[in-house]
Amino acid sequence: MTINKNQEGTKLEIALEGRLDTMTAPSLEEEVKNSVEGITELVFDLKDLVYVSSAGLRVLLSAQKTMNKQGSMTIKNANEEVMEIFEVTGFIDILNIEE
């Protein structure tokens, strides 16, 4: 998985490419943990993400909890397969997902 970050002031966009699974989730978790201080708007661009596992969902949920305390988090450009995972797991009701 490739992680691309773009920060403008207090807005941070993280674009993910590939698979967010048990092997790659720890690196994303570390990246988010080290990047969100002072951030009030976090955006995950999942345009090039092809799969997300339960480990990946846990990282997104953790990021959401952090951002609930200091601002907002949005997920955009999730493909059909990833949206289906969000729907089946109920994450569609927890995360702020832009259609």
Phi, psi and omega in degrees: 000141178252136178245120177244126181248143176220116182247131174232104182063239181261012177255130178237126175249130178243116178260129181250140182228129178107225184241129175260097185224194183303326182283326187258341182303317180301324180290324176292318179302315179296316181298315180296313182303321182276354188245345191268356178297125180082359180272133178251345178224116179246128180236128173257121176261112185255022182308319184254016177271125184261342184202145173225129180262181178298327177295321177292320178298321180298320178295317179296320179295319178298317178297320180298316180298318178298313184289334176300331182276336188231003180163226183226158176226135180230144173247130180228160175062028177289135180282177184300317182296315180293320177299321179297320177297317178299320181292311183298324183273352182084002181292342179298334179271343184265318185267152175271102186248122176277131179283000000 
